[in-house]
Amino acid sequence: MSIMRRYFIRLIFTTAGLFIFGSTFAQWNVSAGYVYAALRHAATDIIIDDFNASHPNSTGVVYSKQTPHFAHLQGLDIGVRYRFLNHIGITAQYTSIYQNVQNTYQNGTYTDLKDIFTYFQYSYGLGAEVFDGWFGAGASLELNFTSFKHGYSYTKDRQFLLLDHSLSNHYFINIGLPINSALTLNLQPFIQIPFKSLDFLSAEQTLNPDSPRSAPGNDALFTQRVVTYGIKLILSNGRLSSDN
């Protein structure tokens, strides 16, 4: 079962639960929805460029598509919020986002072969939000886990090129659009700023050992603080203010 299909199934069941939960616990909001985040990642761009340069067309192997850069992440957000004093909320959320990029080649015997690269990030966050009517704003502290993997289309095995974690600040505004008395559609522009940079030099050395840039001492090329920004489309039970 694909990752996105599993996300979709989880979203369906969570959304159904909102109707039940919303009528039972008036001060609690449960939420689930879609996340889109832009990604500008110079370190993985270099790694993929070096991989493409070291895998040109050769005797018996023809690439019809080279590996593109990572450009965006998408996935699922699930959260809860406890409301008090009408306009203040304590929030907790889980976010899981990723992107696959791949090339296409044939080797004379098999066609439509692919190298698959996956950038995956999941986060646990705890924060606070203030809101008035349909508008809110908030921030949270998040624990992020980031992985960068490589594999092939003919096997489910994947090689971890990087696996690391960090803390980050997450800032957002929330625009709540009531659907009915039980559900609200929330639009949440956000930015996530990590506390530390991640070092992708080991990924370059594993994937492109013959590249001059894989030499020790080139950490500056592959060390990056990965800031993500985007929007969430979230369904939640109830409305923003508890007096609505």
N, C-alpha and C positions, 0 to 999 in steps of 0.2 A: 504494500500500500504506500503511495507516495506521501511525502511530507504534507503537501498542500491538501490532499484528500483527508488526511488525519486531522488537520486544522479545521477543515470545513465541518467534519462530523462533530468535533468538539464544540464548534461555534453553534451548531444547530441545537445540541442538547443544552448548552449553557443558556441560550436565548429562551428556550422553552421554560427553563427553571426560573427565569426572571419574573414571569407572570405569577408563579406560585410564591416565590420569595417576597415579591413586592407587596402582596396583599397581607402577608403575615408579620413582617418586621418593618414598620413604617420608618424607623430611623436608619435603616441600613439600605445601601444601594449595592447591588451586584452588577457587574458590567462585563461585556465581552465584545470584541470587535476586531477590525482589520487595521494593520499598521503598515504604512509606507514610509521608508526613510531613504533619503539620498545619501550616497556614499562616494566620497572622493578619497582615494587611497593610493598615494604615490608609491608606497612600498610594494604592494601587490601588483601595481602596474609594471614596475621594474621586473619583478619575478616572472610575470606572464610574458613580458616582452622578451626576456632572455630565453624563456622556454620556447617561444615561437621562433626565435633566431636559431636555436640549436636543433630545431626539428623542421628543416626545409624538405621540400620534395626530393626524394632520392630514388634510386633504382628499386622498383617494386612498391614504393610507398608514395602516395599522392595525397596531399592535403587539399581538400576542396573548401575548407573553412578553417582559419586560424582562431586561436582562443581570444575572445574579446576581454576587455577589462571589466571588473566589477563596477556597477553604476548605481545600484539601488538594492535595498533589502526590503523584504515584505514578510508578513506573518500575522501572528495572533497576539492579542492582549487580553488578559483576564484580570479583573480586580474587584475589590470591595471598598466601600467607603462608609464610615460611621459619621452621621451628622449630629451636631449639637449646637445650641444657641442659635438655631435657625440658619446661620450663614457660615458655619465653620465645619470642615470635615477632616477626618483622619483617614488616609488612604493607604492601601497596600495593593501591589499589582505584580503580575508575572507577565513578561513580554518575551516572545521568541520570534526572531526574524532571521532571514537568510537569503542568499542568492546562489544559484548554480550558473556557471559559464562553461562552455565546452567548445571543442573543435570537432571537425569531422574529417576522417581520412579513410583510405582503403590501402590494403597491402598486397593486392594481386589475388589473394584467396578470399578475403572477406571485405565487404563494403560496409559503409555506414558505421565504422568504428569511431569511438569518441574518447578523448581525455576529458574528465569531468572535474572541475574545481568548485569547491563549496566554501563560502564564507558564512559562518553561522554565529549568531550572538543571542544569548538569552540572559535575562536580567530579573532580579528580585528587588522590589523597591518599597520603601516606606516613606510617607510624606504627609503633607497637609495642603488643604485647599480652602480658599475663601470664595464665596459666591453670593450673588445678589440677583434674584430673578433668573434670567437666562444666561448670565455671564459669570464666569469664574476664572480664577487663576491660582496656580499652585506650584509646588516644588517638591522633589523627593530625593532621597539618597538611595542609590542603586548599587547592588553588587552584580557586576557583569562577568560573564564567561564567554570568551571568544575562541573560536576554532577556525583553522584554515586547513582544508583537506584536499587530497588528490586521489582520483580513482579512474576506473575504466568502465565503459558501458557494458562490457561482457562479464563483469563480476560486481558483487555488492561490497566487496572489500574496499576500504578506504584507508589511506595513509595520512596520519596527522602530521602536517607540516608545522603547525603551531597550535598550542593549547595553553591559554593564559587567562588570568582574571584581574579585575581592577574595580575600584570604586569610582562612581561618577555622580555628578549633579544632573538632575533632570528638571527642566523648567517647561511649563506649559500654560496655555490659556484654554479655556473651555467655553464653547458656545452650545448651549443646550436647546434643542428644538423639540418640544413636546409632540409626540405622536398621538398619544391619548393619555388618560389618567394613570395608566400602568407603565408606559414606556416613554423614554426620551432618547432621541438620537443626538449624540454629542460629537461635535467637531473639535479636535484637539491639536492645533499646531504645537510642535514641541522642538526642543533642542536638548541633546545629551552631551555633556562635557566631562570626559574622564579625568581623573586625578593624575594618571601617569601615562607614559607612552609605552607602546608595545614594540618589541624588537623582533623583526622578521628575518634577520640575517640567517638564522639557522634554517629557515624555510628555503632561502636562496641556495644555501650550501647543500641541502638535501636534494632539491629538484634540479639545480643547475650547477653541479660541482665543477664543471670546466669553465664556467663564466669568470672572467677577471674580477667581477664585482663580488664574487663569493669569498674572496680572500679575507682572512681575519683583519680587523681594523677598519672595515667598511660599515661599521654599525650605524654611522650617521645617515647613510643612504636608506637604511631599512628600519630606522626607529621613528615611530610616528604616534602622535596622540590623535586617535581617530574620533573626531567629532561627527555625530550624526544628527540630522534634523529632518523633520517631515511632518506627517499628519496622521492622526488616528481617527477612525470612524467607529464610534463606540455606541452600542445599545446598552442602556441601563434601566433598571426599574425605577418608577417614580419620577419626580422632577427635581430640579436643582435645589430649591428651597423647601424645607420641611413644612412651611406654612402654605405651600401651593396645593 
